[in-house]
Structure formats: C-alpha cells, structure tokens
Amino acid sequence: MDQTKLKRVALIVAMCHFMDMMDATIITTAIPTIAVYFHSSTALASITITAYIITLAVFIPISGWMSVRFNVKRIFLLAVLIFTAASLGCALSPSLPLLIATRILQGIGGAMMFPVGRLIVLQKAPKSDLLMIISFLVWPALIAPAIAPLIGGLIVTYASWHWIFLINVPIGIVAFFLSRRFFDDTAGDRTARLDWKGFALIGVGAGGLVLASEILADSAASWTLGLVLFLLFAAELVLTYRYLKRAQNPLINLKVLKYRTFRISQVGGSLFWFSVGSAPYLLTLLFQNEFGWSPAYAGSIVLFIFVGNVAIKPASTWLLNRFGFKPVFIGSFLAVIATMLVSGWFTAQTPVLLLIVVITLSGMGRSLALTSYNTLSFSELDAQETRDANSLASTTQNMAQAIGIAVTVVVLRFGSELFGAASSQAWAYRLAFILLAVFATLALAEILTLPRKTGSAILKHRDPAGKSPR
C-alpha cells in the first residue's frame, strides 16, 4: 500500500474512532434530559452509558481473532454498518429498554471498528512511516473527550438529545463508502480457532471491572458493593492472565509483553490515561457544580484542551525526530503534572485567560505524550505480534478510561464526606486533581528508566539546526 493510500485509510479509521469516542462521552450531558423524556430516574438512564462501556470491554478482545479468521475489510465494513444502524436505532428508540438494547448493539460495532481498523493500518505501515500514521490515529482519543462537553451541552440546550446519536449517521455512511473504495480485500484464515475459554475469562474480568468502576462512580450506589466487585473481578483477571500465559492458542498472546517498549506503553500508558482521560470530565464538573456555569459555557472552556492538542500536533513529529522519545516524554509529563496541580486551585474568581492558558498547555502535554506512547508501543513488533498487541492495547485503553474516571469520582465522594461543608468542596476537587498529578508522576517515573535512545530506530534524526538527516 503506497503512502498516499495509507494516509487515506488511516484518516478513515480515525474518523470512525472519533465517532466511537465521541459517542462514549457526549451522552453524559444528556442523561438528565433522557431520564425526563422517558419518565425515568437518572440512575436508570445512566445504564445507557454503562451498557455501552461494558460491551466494549467484553467484545474488544475478540477483534484480533476476527481479523485473522475473516476478511478484515468486510469485518470493518460490518462494524461501521452496525454502529451506524444502532445509532439511528438509539435516536428512534420509543422506550428506555430499547435505547439500552441499541446501545449494546452500538458497543458491539464500536468494539470491532477501531481495533480492526487500526490493525489494518499498522500491518500495512512501514516502520519509517509509523510516527506519521500514529499521529493520524491518535487524534480522536485526544479530541473527542475535550469537545464532547461543549457539543453535548449545545445539543441538549438548543436541540433534542436524539441528535447525539443522529450526528453519527452521516459520518458512518461516508466512512462506509470510503472504506469500500480504499480498503484492500484480504483472505481470512479458516483454520483459525477461537479461544472460547479465553474469550469468556477476559470478557467476565474486563466487563466486570468496568461495571465495578461504574458502581464506585455512582454516588447513589454502595461503596462496599463497588469495592468488593472491583477486587473480585481484579482477582479474576489475575487468573485470566495465568491462563493466557499457559494456553497453546490464547485469544490474546501475552508474549508481546516481552518487549519493554510495548510493556511500558501499557503500564505507564494506562496510568497516564487515568490522568488525562479524567481531566476533561473533572474540569466540566468543577465548572458546572462549583462555579455555577452552564454546560455550554463550561464546555467552551474545556474545549481549550482540544486547542492545545491541535496547536502542538504540527510540531509533534519534529520534536520527536529532533529530541527523541524520552526527552519529549519528560517535557510533556512535566507540563501535564504542573497543569493538573494548578487546576486544583482554580476558583470562580480565577481569570478566564489564566484558565485558558493552563488548559491549553495541558492539552499540548497530553497530545505529545499519547502520540509518543502509541508510536513506541508498536515500534518493535512484526505483523503477527502487532495483531496480538493491538487487541491487548485496545482492551487496556478502554479499561483505563473507565477506571480512571471512576477513581476520580470516588476521590470526589471521599473528599466531600471528609470535608463536609459546601464551602470546603473545593478541597475535594483539589484532592482529585492531585491524584491525577500522582498518576502522571508514576508514569513519568517509569519513563525515566528508559534508555536515552529508546525508539530511535523509527525516528528520522536531524542535526542541531534541524536541516539534514544524520
């Protein structure tokens, strides 16, 4: 596949990933409206979020096997078709149970869509183009959580909640026809057998851990129930890990963890995602609940995370080629840690310009770090190893996003109970932002152990003037 076609395929996959990520986050702002529409409680309406996230956790691990067993182009097209049709079904749902059912169907499509699409791109991309291709694939994870509060707030305020799902339909149709044109057909391996035991174990553990996280994040739910379930499913995942290590043909081959670059990207990357994945959510809560801002205004300020993502993106490839992975990691981590700590001391009297500057710098740091993580993750893997690594990476990222937000909400609940008085709620948010900074610091500590030249084989080094390659 030539470079021009590869870029087009990567952008199509990124467009679908953006649709998926946006759908997972934008609905949060519409839950109260959906509850009123269906004459239900907010807790019941929130099942539409939980059902989608759990479905992703359960079905993402099977995407690697499907990409081997079947024609990957057809699997991707089917995933886009399911997601788009389910989005329309969500908007047309006449009852809450049917909305939940179509959200589950949406999750099945989403679970196949990005992992299979990313695998198609990664297996076709030469190592020399990996940094460029990853920069295309990573932007939805950076942008969608940042702009979702604003888009969701505008839709809920000025339109109907149905449009949260209807906006997926034209995007899905365009993605479907572009995929038919630019994706290559590949023959599947009919002899590839599904590891049903591994699928069941991973699905129960990953889905259960996400469910426990959602319970912990629900202020109306029992702390004890959430904690017990979390520990139970975490133990089940430990047993699953032992099974996958011993199995002859496991659903996910853990041998890819022997590569230090991939292992660090999963461990440190998950810790880092705890931090940056929760930040837009936490800022939105702070601005609305403590500052008394409208959803649309709060979303417009959180949007500057996206501005930072976009502002640094043209320079990210140059920075990595010029300085290497480790220095860029360190600089981006320090930016994220500093901005998280400063955000904890935001008040309603803080100048809006200062809020914008800090949030923009935070967006720059997260963009650089996540681009670096995603590139480094696949830098040493061959085509077969990339398939196994892709399934594992997609599973851990989905779990990290859910668990990170849950942990943040738990800290807010703990802080609220600890400090009690409404005037002291600011300290609950400070504790939460400090926790996000701690997560990023732990990830930085792991990065500091990397050799200085890690990942240099896939970079195009330049001289100090930034002109000719060495």
N, C-alpha and C positions, 0 to 999 in steps of 0.2 A: 504494500500500500504506500503510494507516494505521500510526501509530507503535506501537500495541499489537501488531499482527500482525508488524511489522518486528522488534520485540524478540523475539518468539517464534521467528521464522525465524533470527535471529542466535544465539539460545541453542541451537537445534537444530544449527546449523553448528558452534558452539563445542563442543558435546557430541561431535560426530564428530571434530573436530580434537583434542580431548583424548584420545579413544580412539586416534587415529593417533599422536600424540606419545608417549603412554604406551607403546604397543606398540613404538615405535622405541627406547625407552630401558630399559624394565623387563627385557627379555630378557638384558641384560648380566649381571645377577646369577645367571641360571640356566644360563649356558653350561657351567660345570664339571659341573653336575648332568646336563644334556642329553648331554654327552660321555660320562659314565659310563653313562647309560641306554642309549645306542646303541653302547656299547663302541668309542668313537671317541676321537680326540685332541681337546684343547681347540681347537687351530688349525682343525681341520675343522669342529667345531661352531660356531666363530665365523663361518663362512661364512653362517650364517643371519642374522647382523646385516648383514654386508657386502652380501649379495644384496638385502636389503630397501632399504638406503640407496641403492644404485646404481640400483635400479629406480625409486625416487622421482626421482632426478636425471635419469634418461632420459625418464620419461613426464610429469613435471610441465609441461614447456614446451608439450606438445600440448593441455593443458587449455583454453587460451584459444581455440584454433581449434574445439575440440569444443563449447564453449559458444556459438559462433556458428552452427556447422553444424547442430546438433541442438537439440531441446527441452531446455533446461537442467535442468528438473525431472526429466526422465527420466534424464539423464546422472548427476545427483546420486543418484537412487534406485538406478541401476545400480551406481554406485561404492560406496554403502553395502552393497548386496547382495553384491557381490564381496568386499569387505573382511570382512564378517561370515561368509560361507560359507568364505572362506580361513582365517579364524581358527579355525573349527571343524575345518577340514581339518588345520591345524597341530597341534591338540590330538590328533587321531586318527591322525596320521602313524605308520605302523609302521616307518619307516626314516628315516635322516638325509637321504638324497637326496630323498625325498618331502617331508620337512619343509622343505628348502631350496626345492623347487619351489612349495610352497604359500605360502612367504614371498614369493616373487617375485610370485605372484598377489595376495597381500595388498598388496604395494607398488604394483601397478597400480591397485587400488582406492583406496589412500591417495593416490596421485598425482592422481587426479581429485577426490577427495572434498572436501578443504578448498579448493583453488584455485577450483573451480566453485562451491562453497557461498559462499565469501567474495565472489566476483564477483556472485552473485545478490543478496547483501545490499548491497554497495557501490553497485550500479547502481540500487537502489531507495531508498537512503538520501539524503534531502536534506542539503545541506552543514551546515545548522543542527543536525542530529542526528548528524553524523559522529563527533564525540568520544564520545558516548554509545555508539554502535554499535561502534566500535573497542574500547571498554573491554570489551564482551562477547566480541569475537572474539579478543582478545589473551591472555586469561587461561589458555587451555590451554598455550600456549608457556611461560608463567611457572610454572604449577603442575606439569605432568607431569614435567619433569626433576627437580623438587625432591622429589616424593613417590615417584617410581619406585624409588629405592634401598630405601626402607622397605617399600613394598608387595612388591617383588620379594624382599627378604630374608625377609619374613614368609611368603610363599608357598613359597619354597624350603626354609625351616626347618620349617614346620609343615604343609605340604600337598605337592602334586605340581607339577612345572613345567608340567604340562598346563593348570593354572588360569591361567597367564599369558595364555593365548590364550582359554580358555573364558570369562573375565570379559568379553570383547568381545561375546559372542553376545547376551546380554540387552540390552546397550546398543545394539547395532546393530539389533536387532529394534524396540526402542522408537523409535529415530531414523528407521527406515524408515517406520513407520506415521505418526509425527508429520509427517514430510516430505510424505507423500502428502496429508495433511489441510491443511497450512498453506502449502505452496509453490504458486506460481502457474504455470500452463502458459504457455509461450511458443513461438511458431513458430520453427523454425530456418531459416537461410538456405541453401537447397540449392545455391546458386551459389558458396558459399564453398569455395575450393580449398585443399588442404593443401600447404604448402611442404615437400615431402619432403626437399629438399636441406638446408634449414634444420633440419628435424627430425633428420636424420642427423648433421649437424655439431654441433648443440647436444647431442644425446644422447651422441655419442662424447666430446666435450670435457668435459661436466659429469660423465657417468658415469665417465670415465677419471680425472678429477681426484679424485673421491671414492675411487675404487679406489686411486690412488696414496697418498692420505691414509691409507687403512686399512692399506696396506703399511708406511708410515712409522710408524704407531702400533703395529705388531706387533713386539714385542721379539725374536721369533724370525726375522723377515724381514731381508733385506739393506737396509742404509742406501742403498747405491748404486742398487739397483733402484728403490726408492721415490722417490729424488730424481730419477733420470733420467726415470721415468714422469711425475712431477709436472711437471717442466719441459717435457716433450714435450706433455702434454695442455694445459698452460697456454698454450703456443705455438699449439696447435690452436684454443683458444678465442679467441685474438687474431685468427686468420684467420677464425673464425666471426663475430666482431664486424665485421670488414671486409665480409664477405658480407652480413650483415643490414643494414648501412648502405646498401648498394648495391641490394639486392633490391627488386623492384617490389611484391611482396606477401609480405613476410617473415613467418615464423612468429611472431616477436616484433618489434614495431615499436619500434626504439630511439629514435624521435623523442620519446618521453616523457621521455627524459633531459635535454631542453632545460629542463625545469622544475627550478629549483635545489632546491626542497623535496624533490622525488622523488629527485633525484640524490644529495643529501646523505643521505637516508634509506637509500639502497642502499650507498653507500661507507662512511659513518660507521656506519650501522646494522650492516653486516657486521663491521666492526672491533669494535663494541660486543658483537655476538653472539659473536665469538671469546672475549671475556672472560666474559660472564655465562653463556653456554651451556656453557662448560667447567668453571665453578666447582663445580657440584654433583658432577660426575664426579671432579674433583681432590680435593675435600674427602672424598668417600667413600673414595678410595684412601688418603689420608692417615690417616683414622681407622682403617681396617682394617689397612693394611700397616705403618704406623709406630706407631700407638697400640695395635694388637692388639685392637681392638673387634670384636664380632660384626657381621655385616651388618645385623641388625635394629636394634642399638643405634646404629651409625653412621648408618643411615638415619633414625632418630628425631631425631638432632641436625641432619642436613642438612635435615630437614623444616621447620626454622625459616626457611629461605628462603621456603617457602610461607606461613608465618605472616606474614612481612614483606610478601609480596605482597598478602595478604588485608587486613592491617591498614591499609595505605596506600590500598587501592583506593577506599573510600568518599570519601576526600579528594582523589583524583587529579583529578577533573573540576573541583572547586572551586579547587584550586591552579592549574590551567592557566587557568581563566577569570579568576582573581584576579591572577596574576602574568605570564601569557603563557608561550609555549613556551621561549624562550631562558633565562630565569631558572630555570625548572623543570629544563630540561636540565642546566644548570650545577650546580645543587644535587644532582641525582640522580647525575651523573657523579662529583662530589667524594665522595659517600657510597660509591659503588662502588670508586673508586680507593683510598680510605682503608681500607675493609674488606678489599680484596684484599691490601694491604700488611701489614695486621695479621695476616691469616690465615696469611701466610707464616712467622710467628713463633709459631704455635700449637705447643704441646708436649703430651705426655701429662699434664704437671703443670698445664696451664692450667685454671683453674676452669671448670667446665661452664657456670656462669652467664655468664661472660665470652664463652665460645664462642657461647652462645645470643644474647646481645645483639649481637655483631658480625655473626653470620649473619643475624639478623632485619633489621638495618639494611641489609645487602647486598641482601636481598630487597625492601626498600622502594625502594632506589635503582633496581634493575633493573626493577621494576614501573612506576615513573614514567617512566623513560627509554624503555622499549619501547612503552608506551602512547603517548607523545609521538611517537616515530618513526613508528609505524603510522598515527597520525592525520594527521600532517604529510605523510606520503608521498602520500596521495590527496586532499589538500586543494584542489589547483588543477586537477584533472583532470575532463574531461567523461566521459560514459558510454563512448564509444568508446575514449578514452585509458585509462580505468580498466581495460578488458579487457586491453590490451597491458601496462600497468603491473603488473597482478595476476599475469600469467604470469611476468614478469621478477622481481618481488619474491619470489614463491614459489620460483623456481629459486635465486636468490641466498641466500635464508634457509636452504634445505636444504643448499647447498654450504658456507655459513659454519658451520653446526653441525658438519658432518663435518670440515671443515678445522681448525676451532678446537680440537676435541678431539685431532685428530692432532698438531697443532703442540705442544699441551701435553704429550702423551706423548713426543714427540721431545725436548723440553726435559728431561723427567724422565730419559730414557735418556742424554742428553748429560751431565746433572748427575751421574748415577750413575757413568758412566765417568770423569768428570772428578775427582770426589771420592773414588771408590773405596770406602773403608772404610764398613761399615754404619753406624758411628756418625756419619758425615758425610752420610747420606742426607737428613737434614733440610734441608741446603743445596740439594739437588736440588729439593725441594718449594718452597723459598724462591725459587729461580730461576723456577720455573713460575708462582708467584703474582705475582712481579714482572713477568713477561711479560704476564700478564692485566691488570695495572695499566697497563702501557705501551699495550696495545691500547685500553683505555678512555681513556687520556690523548690518544692520537692522534685518537680520535673526538671528544673534547672540543675539541681544537684546531680541528677543522672547524666545530663548533657556534659557536665564538667569532667566526667570520667572518659569521654570520647577522645581518641587521638586527634591531634590538630588537623590531620589531612583526611579525616573521615569523609567519604563520598567524593573525593577529588577526581576519581576516575570518570565521573559523569559530568564534570564541570569543564568549562572552557576557560582556562586560566588566562589572565591578561597581565601585562606589565604594569608597573605603578602608574603610568599615565593613562592606562585603560585603553590602549590602542591595539597593539599587535599581540596575537596569542603566542605563548611561550612553547 
